[in-house]
Amino acid sequence: MTPLLDIDCLSAGYGAVQALSDVSLQVMSGEIVTLIGANGAGKSSLLMSICGDPKPRAGRIRLTGEDITGAPTHAIMRRGVAQSPEGRRIFPRMTVRENLLMGAEALTREDPAAQLEQVFTLFPRLKERLAQRGGTLSGGEQQMLAIGRALMSKPRLLLLDEPSLGLAPLVAKLIFGAIRRLNAETGLTVLLVEQNAFQALRLAHRGYVLVNGRITMEGSGAALLARPEIREAYLGGHG
């Protein structure tokens, strides 16, 4: 079976800084795959490389078998990739509705009503805040908005970069629950970068460990959770 996302021996960086070295991973259609690692390991750089910036220095990136290596970001997005970036990056002066419609207008001419309803089913609070400016939302609501905006383009592959960052534990749990529900009910494929390794590995079908820009370990979420070195390095008091 052809992977939805196939990254083969990818190297990338910024100027003289080598962020990724010989990274290979696959994401099959319908999977949640998580990428865990310490700060500075290259996790966000990998997601950004998938989206076309930074452009790979070596290796290939394929989406359903199609080579998208070095393609411009807008072309990659039009092939069914959407990202909810680290730090959310919503438009603070726009309303919730306007933020969501920006996600739809960038990539499709279709009536956004059905996608709006999907987002509101997943995050009812956004419907209650529809006319509110994005910058006045709580951190958790802004994260819901960032994910909702990404969903508006009806992606095949959703890239989530640190969705629990800066959130209270209960709010983070709600976000993880929404990701699980989205995958279970719609089959949406998710590649998740997350510092909360415990929650990420519980959620994911499979995971990869990134250390200093290199993949050092991979396996099912349950198998990685069971490994003593993972518990010691990333799980703190868990496990």
N, C-alpha and C positions, 0 to 999 in steps of 0.2 A: 504494500500500500504506500502510495506517495505521501510523504509528510505534508501537512499544511505549510509548515515553516521548516526549512532545512538550512542550517548554518554550517558551513564546512571550512575548517581551518582559517577562521577569520582573525585578522590582525587589523587594529585601528588605533588611532591616537590623535593627539592635538600638538602640532608642532614637534618639538623634540621629545614629548612625553608619549610613551607607548602605553596605552590604556588596556589593550586587549592583545593577547598573543596566542595564535593557533587555537582559537575557540571553536569547538564543534558541538552542536546540540540540535535536537529535533523536537518538534511539537506536532503531534498528530491531531487531526480534526476531532473536536469534542473534548480535548484534554484541558485540564488546568495544570500547567507546568510552572514551578517556582524556581527562582534563582536566588540563592542566599549567599551571603558573604559579608565581610566587615566593610566599614566605610572605606571608600577609596579602592575597593577591589575591582571596580570596572563594571558593576551591574548596570548603572544608568547609561554608561557609555555603550554597552551592548544594545540596549533598547534604542538609543539614539542612532546607532549605526544601522539598525534595521530600518529606521525611518529615513536614512540617507545622509545624516550629518552627525558625526564625521563619516566621510566616505572611507570604505575599507582600503587598507594598504595592501592586503593580500587576502585570498580566500574568496568564497562565494556565498551569496544569500539567495535562496530560492523560495518562492511562494507558490505552492501547488505545482512544483516542477519548473516554474518560470523564473529565469534568472533576473533578479531585480538589483544585483550588485551595482552600486554607483548610480542608480536611477535617481532623479530628483524627488524630493520629498512629496510634492503634490501628486506625482505619478504613482508613488507607492501607496499613498492614502487612497487613491482612486481604485486601487486593486483590492481594497477591502481591509486595510489596516487602520486602526484608530488607537490613539494613545491618550491615557489620562496621566499627565506628567507629574513628576515630583514637584511639590509646592503648589499644585492645583492650577495655577495660572488662569483663573477665571477672569472675566472682564468685570472689575469691581463696580463700575458706574452703570453697567447694563443691568436690566432686570433679569430674574431667573429665566423668564420666558425668552428674552432676547439672547441670553447666553446659550440656551438649548437650541434655539433656531440657528445660531451661528454654526453649531455642529452639523446641522442638516444642510444648510445653504452652501457650505463649502464643498459638498461632495455629491449632492443629489438634487434633482429637480422635482422629485416626487412629493406628494402631499405628506407633510410631517405628522399629521394627526395620529396615525397608528403608532409611530415611534414615541410621540409624546406620551401616549397612554401607557406604553410599555415602561417608560421611565417613571411615570407617576405610580404605576402598580408596584414597581421596585422600591421607589422612594416617595411615599405619600406626602412626606413633609414638603417636598419641592412644589407640589400642587398647591399646598397651603401658602407658600411663599412666592407664588408666581409673579406678582407685581413688585416684589421687593428687590432692591438693588443687591447684586451679588456680594459687594463689599461689606454689607451689613449682616450677612449670615454668620452663624457660628462656624467654627472650623469643621465640625462634622458635616454640617449642611453644605459647606463649600466643597467638601470632598464628594458628597453625593452629586452635587452639580457638575463637578469635573468628570465624574464617571458617566453621568447622564448625558452630558454634552458629547462625549465620545461615542455613546450608544446611538446617538441620533443619526449617524451616517450608516447604520446597519452593517457594522463590520463583520468580517469573517474571523478576524484575529484582533483581540483587544489586548493592548499592552498597558499594564498597570504598574506605575512606578511609585513605590512607597505609599500605598493608599492609607495606611494607618499612622503615618508620621505625624506626631504632635497631637494625636487624638487621645482622649480619655479611654481607658480600657473598655468600658461599656459601649462607647461609640464605635471603637475599633471592631468590637465583636459584631455590632450591627452591620458594619461595612463588609466584614468577611462573610457574614451570613447572606448578604445580598449577592456577593460574588458566587457563592455556592448555589444559591437559588437560580441565578441567571444561567449558570452552566447546566444545572439539572433540568431546567424547564425549557430552555431554548437550544441547548447544545453548543452555545457560543464557546469558542476556543479562547483560552486566556493564557498569556505569559505574564507572570507576576514577579516583580522585584520587590522584596520585602525584608526589612531588618528584623521584624518579629518572626524569627525562624520557626518558633513553636507553632504559632497559628498558621503560618504559610505552609509548613509541611503537613499539618493536619488537614488542610484544605486541598492540597495538591494531589493529583494522581502520581506525578513524578517530580523529582527535583534535581537540580544541579548545584554544586558548591563551587563558587568562584573565589580564588585566592590570588591576589596580585596579577589579575588579568588573565588567569589560566583556570580552566576547569580541572578540579582535582578529584571530584567525586560525583557520582550520579546514582540514581536508583529511585524506587518508589518512595512516596512521602513517608510511608510507615517504616520502610527499611532504613531510611536516613535518620528518622527520629530515634530508632533503636540503637544507632551506632554510638558507642561511648565518646568517640572523639568529637562527634557533632554535639552531643549534650554538653560536653565540657567547653567547647569553643563558642557555641551560639545560643544554648538554651538556658544558661544561668540556673535558676532554681527549678526549672521544669525537668521532668523525666526522671 
